[in-house]
Amino acid sequence: MVWGTGKSEEWFAWRFAANPYVEEISMVVAEANGELVGAEPCLAVPLRAGDASALAFQPADWPTTAVAGCSPR
């Protein structure tokens, strides 16, 4: 579930795996008592200011589920 809507593996691959700027899917994860309780994939986005450039990672599309006694809000 992403924001209360089911998403397919094809959607996830299009949104994150097909990003031309990285070879892997970047993700922030949260653990509690050794258990995975949250994950947030990130989109790789190139940035440029003048001659300087960098690759930024924008968190996007939080998967939501009731975990560890909490409900997503």
N, CA, C and O atoms as CSV, one atom per row, in Angstrom:
chain,resi,resn,atom,element,x,y,z
A,1,MET,N,N,0.833,-1.175,0.000
A,1,MET,CA,C,0.000,0.000,0.000
A,1,MET,C,C,0.884,1.247,0.000
A,1,MET,O,O,1.856,1.324,0.751
A,2,VAL,N,N,0.553,2.191,-0.818
A,2,VAL,CA,C,1.207,3.494,-0.834
A,2,VAL,C,C,0.109,4.525,-0.720
A,2,VAL,O,O,-0.723,4.667,-1.616
A,3,TRP,N,N,0.112,5.252,0.400
A,3,TRP,CA,C,-0.919,6.255,0.671
A,3,TRP,C,C,-2.322,5.671,0.505
A,3,TRP,O,O,-3.212,6.309,-0.057
A,4,GLY,N,N,-2.503,4.441,1.008
A,4,GLY,CA,C,-3.811,3.806,0.999
A,4,GLY,C,C,-4.221,3.184,-0.314
A,4,GLY,O,O,-5.358,2.729,-0.444
A,5,THR,N,N,-3.332,3.147,-1.298
A,5,THR,CA,C,-3.642,2.587,-2.610
A,5,THR,C,C,-2.670,1.460,-2.930
A,5,THR,O,O,-1.459,1.627,-2.784
A,6,GLY,N,N,-3.182,0.325,-3.360
A,6,GLY,CA,C,-2.316,-0.788,-3.738
A,6,GLY,C,C,-1.513,-0.462,-4.989
A,6,GLY,O,O,-2.034,0.141,-5.928
A,7,LYS,N,N,-0.253,-0.858,-5.001
A,7,LYS,CA,C,0.626,-0.638,-6.164
A,7,LYS,C,C,1.206,-1.975,-6.605
A,7,LYS,O,O,1.465,-2.850,-5.780
A,8,SER,N,N,1.406,-2.127,-7.902
A,8,SER,CA,C,1.917,-3.379,-8.457
A,8,SER,C,C,3.446,-3.390,-8.480
A,8,SER,O,O,4.093,-2.359,-8.302
A,9,GLU,N,N,4.001,-4.571,-8.700
A,9,GLU,CA,C,5.451,-4.688,-8.873
A,9,GLU,C,C,5.903,-3.900,-10.099
A,9,GLU,O,O,6.992,-3.326,-10.102
A,10,GLU,N,N,5.075,-3.870,-11.133
A,10,GLU,CA,C,5.405,-3.109,-12.343
A,10,GLU,C,C,5.505,-1.623,-12.035
A,10,GLU,O,O,6.405,-0.943,-12.528
A,11,TRP,N,N,4.578,-1.116,-11.216
A,11,TRP,CA,C,4.610,0.301,-10.830
A,11,TRP,C,C,5.889,0.604,-10.055
A,11,TRP,O,O,6.555,1.605,-10.321
A,12,PHE,N,N,6.240,-0.270,-9.085
A,12,PHE,CA,C,7.440,-0.064,-8.285
A,12,PHE,C,C,8.677,-0.063,-9.179
A,12,PHE,O,O,9.554,0.784,-9.016
A,13,ALA,N,N,8.756,-1.003,-10.121
A,13,ALA,CA,C,9.897,-1.069,-11.044
A,13,ALA,C,C,9.989,0.205,-11.883
A,13,ALA,O,O,11.081,0.739,-12.080
A,14,TRP,N,N,8.852,0.693,-12.377
A,14,TRP,CA,C,8.842,1.923,-13.173
A,14,TRP,C,C,9.282,3.113,-12.334
A,14,TRP,O,O,10.070,3.942,-12.790
A,15,ARG,N,N,8.778,3.199,-11.117
A,15,ARG,CA,C,9.021,4.368,-10.273
A,15,ARG,C,C,10.437,4.401,-9.712
A,15,ARG,O,O,11.029,5.476,-9.619
A,16,PHE,N,N,10.994,3.258,-9.337
A,16,PHE,CA,C,12.274,3.246,-8.627
A,16,PHE,C,C,13.382,2.488,-9.344
A,16,PHE,O,O,14.494,3.006,-9.442
A,17,ALA,N,N,13.130,1.289,-9.847
A,17,ALA,CA,C,14.192,0.484,-10.459
A,17,ALA,C,C,14.634,1.038,-11.807
A,17,ALA,O,O,15.791,0.862,-12.189
A,18,ALA,N,N,13.748,1.699,-12.530
A,18,ALA,CA,C,14.082,2.204,-13.865
A,18,ALA,C,C,14.757,3.575,-13.832
A,18,ALA,O,O,14.966,4.176,-14.886
A,19,ASN,N,N,15.101,4.080,-12.653
A,19,ASN,CA,C,15.751,5.390,-12.554
A,19,ASN,C,C,17.110,5.323,-13.245
A,19,ASN,O,O,17.931,4.476,-12.892
A,20,PRO,N,N,17.367,6.192,-14.218
A,20,PRO,CA,C,18.614,6.109,-14.991
A,20,PRO,C,C,19.854,6.607,-14.240
A,20,PRO,O,O,20.962,6.501,-14.766
A,21,TYR,N,N,19.698,7.143,-13.033
A,21,TYR,CA,C,20.828,7.746,-12.331
A,21,TYR,C,C,21.510,6.828,-11.332
A,21,TYR,O,O,22.613,7.131,-10.877
A,22,VAL,N,N,20.881,5.711,-10.980
A,22,VAL,CA,C,21.481,4.760,-10.041
A,22,VAL,C,C,21.197,3.337,-10.508
A,22,VAL,O,O,20.245,3.096,-11.250
A,23,GLU,N,N,22.030,2.399,-10.068
A,23,GLU,CA,C,21.845,1.004,-10.463
A,23,GLU,C,C,21.034,0.210,-9.441
A,23,GLU,O,O,20.573,-0.894,-9.731
A,24,GLU,N,N,20.861,0.772,-8.250
A,24,GLU,CA,C,20.113,0.078,-7.215
A,24,GLU,C,C,18.987,0.979,-6.710
A,24,GLU,O,O,18.959,2.175,-7.001
A,25,ILE,N,N,18.073,0.401,-5.963
A,25,ILE,CA,C,16.984,1.179,-5.380
A,25,ILE,C,C,17.445,1.662,-4.008
A,25,ILE,O,O,17.713,0.854,-3.118
A,26,SER,N,N,17.534,2.969,-3.841
A,26,SER,CA,C,17.925,3.535,-2.555
A,26,SER,C,C,16.703,3.595,-1.658
A,26,SER,O,O,15.607,3.928,-2.110
A,27,MET,N,N,16.897,3.269,-0.371
A,27,MET,CA,C,15.761,3.186,0.531
A,27,MET,C,C,16.214,3.461,1.961
A,27,MET,O,O,17.306,3.060,2.364
A,28,VAL,N,N,15.379,4.137,2.712
A,28,VAL,CA,C,15.579,4.328,4.138
A,28,VAL,C,C,14.686,3.311,4.831
A,28,VAL,O,O,13.513,3.174,4.485
A,29,VAL,N,N,15.238,2.595,5.812
A,29,VAL,CA,C,14.436,1.605,6.531
A,29,VAL,C,C,14.461,1.909,8.024
A,29,VAL,O,O,15.388,2.547,8.522
A,30,ALA,N,N,13.453,1.454,8.720
A,30,ALA,CA,C,13.376,1.602,10.172
A,30,ALA,C,C,13.184,0.227,10.790
A,30,ALA,O,O,12.427,-0.600,10.283
A,31,GLU,N,N,13.884,-0.001,11.893
A,31,GLU,CA,C,13.781,-1.262,12.612
A,31,GLU,C,C,13.409,-0.999,14.061
A,31,GLU,O,O,13.779,0.029,14.629
A,32,ALA,N,N,12.687,-1.917,14.648
A,32,ALA,CA,C,12.386,-1.881,16.077
A,32,ALA,C,C,12.509,-3.300,16.599
A,32,ALA,O,O,11.862,-4.214,16.087
A,33,ASN,N,N,13.330,-3.484,17.608
A,33,ASN,CA,C,13.540,-4.808,18.200
A,33,ASN,C,C,13.939,-5.839,17.149
A,33,ASN,O,O,13.491,-6.984,17.201
A,34,GLY,N,N,14.780,-5.439,16.196
A,34,GLY,CA,C,15.269,-6.351,15.175
A,34,GLY,C,C,14.294,-6.651,14.052
A,34,GLY,O,O,14.592,-7.463,13.177
A,35,GLU,N,N,13.129,-6.008,14.062
A,35,GLU,CA,C,12.116,-6.229,13.036
A,35,GLU,C,C,12.009,-5.002,12.131
A,35,GLU,O,O,12.098,-3.868,12.603
A,36,LEU,N,N,11.822,-5.229,10.850
A,36,LEU,CA,C,11.579,-4.135,9.918
A,36,LEU,C,C,10.184,-3.581,10.178
A,36,LEU,O,O,9.198,-4.315,10.116
A,37,VAL,N,N,10.102,-2.273,10.473
A,37,VAL,CA,C,8.799,-1.663,10.756
A,37,VAL,C,C,8.444,-0.554,9.770
A,37,VAL,O,O,7.329,-0.033,9.797
A,38,GLY,N,N,9.379,-0.194,8.907
A,38,GLY,CA,C,9.080,0.840,7.927
A,38,GLY,C,C,10.137,0.893,6.853
A,38,GLY,O,O,11.287,0.510,7.072
A,39,ALA,N,N,9.740,1.370,5.694
A,39,ALA,CA,C,10.671,1.532,4.578
A,39,ALA,C,C,10.178,2.663,3.702
A,39,ALA,O,O,8.976,2.827,3.489
A,40,GLU,N,N,11.108,3.432,3.202
A,40,GLU,CA,C,10.749,4.541,2.323
A,40,GLU,C,C,11.733,4.590,1.160
A,40,GLU,O,O,12.889,4.970,1.348
A,41,PRO,N,N,11.288,4.208,-0.050
A,41,PRO,CA,C,12.181,4.277,-1.199
A,41,PRO,C,C,12.470,5.733,-1.560
A,41,PRO,O,O,11.677,6.629,-1.271
A,42,CYS,N,N,13.612,5.948,-2.190
A,42,CYS,CA,C,14.024,7.298,-2.576
A,42,CYS,C,C,14.251,7.373,-4.086
A,42,CYS,O,O,14.753,6.432,-4.701
A,43,LEU,N,N,13.876,8.498,-4.661
A,43,LEU,CA,C,14.143,8.757,-6.074
A,43,LEU,C,C,15.479,9.474,-6.191
A,43,LEU,O,O,15.722,10.443,-5.472
A,44,ALA,N,N,16.343,9.019,-7.079
A,44,ALA,CA,C,17.606,9.697,-7.346
A,44,ALA,C,C,17.338,10.819,-8.337
A,44,ALA,O,O,16.731,10.612,-9.388
A,45,VAL,N,N,17.808,12.032,-7.975
A,45,VAL,CA,C,17.551,13.211,-8.796
A,45,VAL,C,C,18.858,13.988,-8.952
A,45,VAL,O,O,19.463,14.368,-7.950
A,46,PRO,N,N,19.309,14.233,-10.188
A,46,PRO,CA,C,20.526,15.020,-10.363
A,46,PRO,C,C,20.229,16.505,-10.133
A,46,PRO,O,O,19.202,17.021,-10.573
A,47,LEU,N,N,21.155,17.187,-9.429
A,47,LEU,CA,C,21.029,18.618,-9.181
A,47,LEU,C,C,22.249,19.334,-9.739
A,47,LEU,O,O,23.343,18.771,-9.787
A,48,ARG,N,N,22.056,20.568,-10.158
A,48,ARG,CA,C,23.165,21.362,-10.658
A,48,ARG,C,C,22.955,22.819,-10.267
A,48,ARG,O,O,21.847,23.347,-10.359
A,49,ALA,N,N,24.040,23.462,-9.827
A,49,ALA,CA,C,24.043,24.892,-9.520
A,49,ALA,C,C,25.356,25.437,-10.076
A,49,ALA,O,O,26.427,25.189,-9.521
A,50,GLY,N,N,25.263,26.180,-11.173
A,50,GLY,CA,C,26.479,26.655,-11.828
A,50,GLY,C,C,27.280,25.473,-12.329
A,50,GLY,O,O,26.761,24.638,-13.069
A,51,ASP,N,N,28.551,25.395,-11.928
A,51,ASP,CA,C,29.416,24.293,-12.345
A,51,ASP,C,C,29.359,23.098,-11.394
A,51,ASP,O,O,29.918,22.043,-11.692
A,52,ALA,N,N,28.692,23.256,-10.260
A,52,ALA,CA,C,28.620,22.174,-9.277
A,52,ALA,C,C,27.417,21.276,-9.566
A,52,ALA,O,O,26.348,21.749,-9.953
A,53,SER,N,N,27.613,19.983,-9.373
A,53,SER,CA,C,26.500,19.050,-9.547
A,53,SER,C,C,26.576,17.980,-8.464
A,53,SER,O,O,27.644,17.695,-7.924
A,54,ALA,N,N,25.426,17.399,-8.161
A,54,ALA,CA,C,25.351,16.351,-7.140
A,54,ALA,C,C,24.134,15.489,-7.427
A,54,ALA,O,O,23.217,15.904,-8.136
A,55,LEU,N,N,24.138,14.300,-6.876
A,55,LEU,CA,C,22.994,13.413,-6.979
A,55,LEU,C,C,22.283,13.447,-5.628
A,55,LEU,O,O,22.880,13.132,-4.599
A,56,ALA,N,N,21.012,13.827,-5.635
A,56,ALA,CA,C,20.219,13.901,-4.402
A,56,ALA,C,C,19.248,12.726,-4.357
A,56,ALA,O,O,18.916,12.141,-5.388
A,57,PHE,N,N,18.801,12.392,-3.161
A,57,PHE,CA,C,17.840,11.310,-2.985
A,57,PHE,C,C,16.605,11.856,-2.289
A,57,PHE,O,O,16.657,12.256,-1.126
A,58,GLN,N,N,15.497,11.868,-3.011
A,58,GLN,CA,C,14.227,12.400,-2.529
A,58,GLN,C,C,13.343,11.259,-2.040
A,58,GLN,O,O,12.937,10.415,-2.839
A,59,PRO,N,N,13.034,11.216,-0.729
A,59,PRO,CA,C,12.097,10.195,-0.251
A,59,PRO,C,C,10.755,10.349,-0.963
A,59,PRO,O,O,10.297,11.464,-1.214
A,60,ALA,N,N,10.143,9.232,-1.280
A,60,ALA,CA,C,8.883,9.281,-2.024
A,60,ALA,C,C,8.037,8.045,-1.735
A,60,ALA,O,O,8.567,6.960,-1.495
A,61,ASP,N,N,6.735,8.218,-1.760
A,61,ASP,CA,C,5.777,7.106,-1.738
A,61,ASP,C,C,5.966,6.159,-0.555
A,61,ASP,O,O,6.357,5.004,-0.729
A,62,TRP,N,N,5.689,6.650,0.629
A,62,TRP,CA,C,5.823,5.825,1.824
A,62,TRP,C,C,4.876,4.645,1.774
A,62,TRP,O,O,3.666,4.837,1.654
A,63,PRO,N,N,5.397,3.419,1.864
A,63,PRO,CA,C,4.495,2.271,2.018
A,63,PRO,C,C,3.815,2.390,3.378
A,63,PRO,O,O,4.466,2.755,4.357
A,64,THR,N,N,2.556,2.099,3.457
A,64,THR,CA,C,1.842,2.229,4.721
A,64,THR,C,C,1.204,0.908,5.113
A,64,THR,O,O,0.622,0.208,4.285
A,65,THR,N,N,1.323,0.587,6.374
A,65,THR,CA,C,0.668,-0.576,6.935
A,65,THR,C,C,0.678,-0.406,8.449
A,65,THR,O,O,1.500,0.342,8.978
A,66,ALA,N,N,-0.198,-1.072,9.138
A,66,ALA,CA,C,-0.181,-1.010,10.599
A,66,ALA,C,C,0.952,-1.897,11.091
A,66,ALA,O,O,0.971,-3.099,10.826
A,67,VAL,N,N,1.898,-1.297,11.810
A,67,VAL,CA,C,3.040,-2.050,12.302
A,67,VAL,C,C,3.304,-1.665,13.761
A,67,VAL,O,O,3.074,-0.526,14.168
A,68,ALA,N,N,3.770,-2.595,14.505
A,68,ALA,CA,C,4.175,-2.361,15.896
A,68,ALA,C,C,3.094,-1.623,16.687
A,68,ALA,O,O,3.400,-0.771,17.521
A,69,GLY,N,N,1.838,-1.952,16.421
A,69,GLY,CA,C,0.749,-1.349,17.158
A,69,GLY,C,C,0.400,0.067,16.733
A,69,GLY,O,O,-0.393,0.729,17.403
A,70,CYS,N,N,0.970,0.544,15.640
A,70,CYS,CA,C,0.705,1.907,15.164
A,70,CYS,C,C,-0.075,1.841,13.852
A,70,CYS,O,O,0.007,0.857,13.118
A,71,SER,N,N,-0.806,2.865,13.579
A,71,SER,CA,C,-1.514,2.974,12.309
A,71,SER,C,C,-0.977,4.168,11.554
A,71,SER,O,O,-0.695,5.195,12.172
A,72,PRO,N,N,-0.821,4.078,10.227
A,72,PRO,CA,C,-0.340,5.226,9.451
A,72,PRO,C,C,-1.336,6.365,9.515
A,72,PRO,O,O,-2.545,6.143,9.576
A,73,ARG,N,N,-0.826,7.578,9.502
A,73,ARG,CA,C,-1.694,8.756,9.522
A,73,ARG,C,C,-1.471,9.570,8.304
A,73,ARG,O,O,-2.108,10.609,8.131
